[in-house]
């Protein structure tokens, strides 16, 4: 089991992360596509190779469709761009930039190839990792319009936070032995 491989790779000081990883893998507030899509999108957002490989394997083993896996990866890709752009608009003192069209292609947001709510959930998880408040607000608002309960949105955020932390610990431990 791939989540187990990640848990075993964590040092003793990250026991809480291991326990959280295990409980989130068994989470039932999200269906398997939503849950594993959050895991995949989050892993791709951080980009730690071992975590990406293990979570991909786990999601594939859980029967998540190729379309959903592709859409989760697309959420990480498009948010990698959008989070930098919109976070910059938010941070800039000159508000004129907010009045200008972005002029960036974002077609996948309108047509992600999966249920729009699932894609929005994955974009929310990635936006949390990338720290974009404007994007978090935008995607959370879209999820609320679609009737997604707060507890499900929180679960996506919990997955993002744990995948981020696990990725960073594994990367740091690999750096320490290099």
N, C-alpha and C positions, 0 to 999 in steps of 0.2 A: 504494500500500500504506500503510495507516494507521500501522503501527508505524514505517515509514520516515518518515512525516511527523513523528512524535514525535521520532525520532532527529535529524532535520534541525532541529527546534526547540530542541534542546539546545545550549547554548554549549560552546565548546572545553574549558572547565574541567570539564565533566561528561562527558568522553569515556568514562570507565569505565562510566557509566550507559548511554550509548548502546550500548556493546559488550555489556553485560549484557542490555539490552533485546532486542538482536538475537539473542543466544544463547538466551535464554529463549523467544522467539517460535518458535524452531526446536527447542525441547526435545521429546524423544520419551519421556521417562519417564512422562508423563501422556498420556492420549488427548486428542483435540482438545476434547471437552466439558469434561474436567477442567481442562485448561490454560487455555482461554479463559474458563471460568467463574471461575477464580482471578483472571485479569486483570480481568474485569468486576467481580467482587465487590470487588477491591482498589481499582479506579478509583472505584467508587461510595463506598467507605469514605472515601477522601480527598476526593472531590468536586470536583476541579479540572475545570472545564467542558471545556477542550480535550482533556484526557486521557480523560475519560469519552466524549466524542464519537469520538475516534480509536480507542479500544479497542472501543467498541460496533461501529463500522464494521468493524474487523478481525475480531471474533468473528462477526458476521453473514456476512461474506465467507468465513469458514472453514466456514460451513454449520452453525453451532451452532443448535440448535432454539430456537424461541421459548420453549418450556417451560424449557429450561436457562438461557436468558438471564434469564427472569423469576425463576427460583429463585436465580440468582447475585445478582441485585439484592435479592431477599428476604433472602439471607444477610447482605448488607451492612446492610439495614434492621434486622433483628432483632438482629444483633450490635451495632449502634449503640446500641441500648437495653441489651441484656444486658451488654455490656462495661462500661458505666458503672455499672450496678447491682452486678454481681458484683465489679468492681474496688473499688468503695466498701466492700463487705462485707469484702473482704480487708484494706483499709487502715484500717478503723475499729478502734480499740482495744477497743471494747465488742463482745464476741463474741455478745451476745444477739441482735443483728440477724441472725446466721447461722441462728438457730433459728426465725425467723419465715418464714412462706410468702411467696414473692415477690409473689404476687397480680398478676402481669403476664401478659398473654396472649402465648403463644409457640407457638401451634398449628402454625405453618409448620415448626418443627423436627421435629415428629412426622410431618408429611405435606408434604414440600417439592415434590412433583410430579416429582422426578427420583430417580435412584439415591441412597440415603441416604449412601453413602460419598462421593459427589461433593459433596453438600451439606455434609457434615461437613468436607471438605477446604476448601471455600470459607469456612466459618465459622472454621476455623483460621487461614486467611490474614487475614481481617478482624480476628480477635482479636489477631493479632500487630501489625497496624497500630495498633489501639486500645490495645494494651498491657495486656491483661487476662490475668494469669497463671492465675487460676482457670479462665477459659474455655479458654485454651490447653491446660491440663492435661485438662480435661473432654473437649474435642473430640479431642485426640490419643489419649486413652484409648479413645474410641469408635472411632476409625480403626484402632487396633491390634487391638481386638476383632474388627473386620471384616476383618482380614488385610491392611490397607494397609501396604506396606513403608515403612520409615523414609526411604528415598531419595525416595519420592513425596511424603511429608509435607514433607521438606526442600525439595523443588522448589516446593511451594505457598508455603512461607515465603520462598524466594528471590524468587518472583514478587511477593509482597506487598511485600518490602523495596525492590525496584527500582521498582515502580509508585509506591510512596510517595515515594521519592526523586525520581523523574522529575517527579511532580506538584508537589512542593515547589519544585524548581528552575524549572519552567516558571512557576509562580505568582510566584516571586520575580523572575524576569526580566520578567514582565509588570508587576509593581509598580514595578520600576526605571525603566521607560520611561513610566509613567503620569504 
